[in-house]
């Protein structure tokens, strides 16, 4: 029983780390885009990506 709980805790911690890491990666990508693109161009890309994501099934 303790092993099962430990496994669940490890899975939860891994999922949380992956989520935080993914958000950090996205923030870094946006920052990189802003170093050589206008804010308006970045927004246009992000809107297009958002639309594509919303259309995913």
C-alpha positions as CSV (number, residue, x, y, z in Angstrom):
1,X,0.0,0.0,0.0
2,X,2.8,2.4,0.8
3,X,4.5,1.5,-2.4
4,X,1.4,2.4,-4.3
5,X,1.1,5.8,-2.6
6,X,4.7,6.5,-3.3
7,X,4.2,5.6,-7.0
8,X,1.2,8.0,-7.1
9,X,3.2,10.8,-5.5
10,X,6.0,10.3,-8.0
11,X,3.6,10.3,-10.9
12,X,1.9,13.5,-9.6
13,X,5.3,15.2,-9.1
14,X,6.4,14.2,-12.5
15,X,3.2,15.6,-14.1
16,X,3.5,18.9,-12.2
17,X,7.2,19.2,-13.3
18,X,6.3,18.5,-16.9
19,X,3.5,21.1,-16.8
20,X,5.8,23.8,-15.3
21,X,8.6,23.0,-17.6
22,X,6.3,23.2,-20.6
23,X,5.1,26.6,-19.6
24,X,8.6,27.8,-19.0
25,X,9.6,26.5,-22.5
26,X,6.7,28.4,-24.0
27,X,7.7,31.6,-22.2
28,X,11.2,31.3,-23.4
29,X,10.0,30.8,-27.0
30,X,7.9,33.9,-26.8
31,X,10.8,35.9,-25.3
32,X,13.0,34.7,-28.1
33,X,10.4,35.7,-30.7
34,X,10.2,39.1,-29.2
35,X,13.9,39.6,-29.6
36,X,13.6,39.7,-33.4
37,X,9.9,40.2,-34.2
38,X,7.5,42.9,-33.3
39,X,4.9,42.3,-30.6
40,X,2.2,42.5,-33.2
41,X,3.9,39.8,-35.3
42,X,4.3,37.6,-32.2
43,X,0.6,38.1,-31.4
44,X,-0.4,37.1,-34.9
45,X,1.6,33.9,-34.6
46,X,0.2,33.1,-31.2
47,X,-3.4,33.8,-32.4
48,X,-2.8,31.4,-35.4
49,X,-1.4,28.8,-33.0
50,X,-4.3,29.2,-30.6
51,X,-6.8,28.8,-33.5
52,X,-5.1,25.6,-34.6
53,X,-5.1,24.3,-31.0
54,X,-8.8,25.1,-30.6
55,X,-9.6,23.1,-33.8
56,X,-7.7,20.0,-32.6
57,X,-10.0,17.1,-31.7
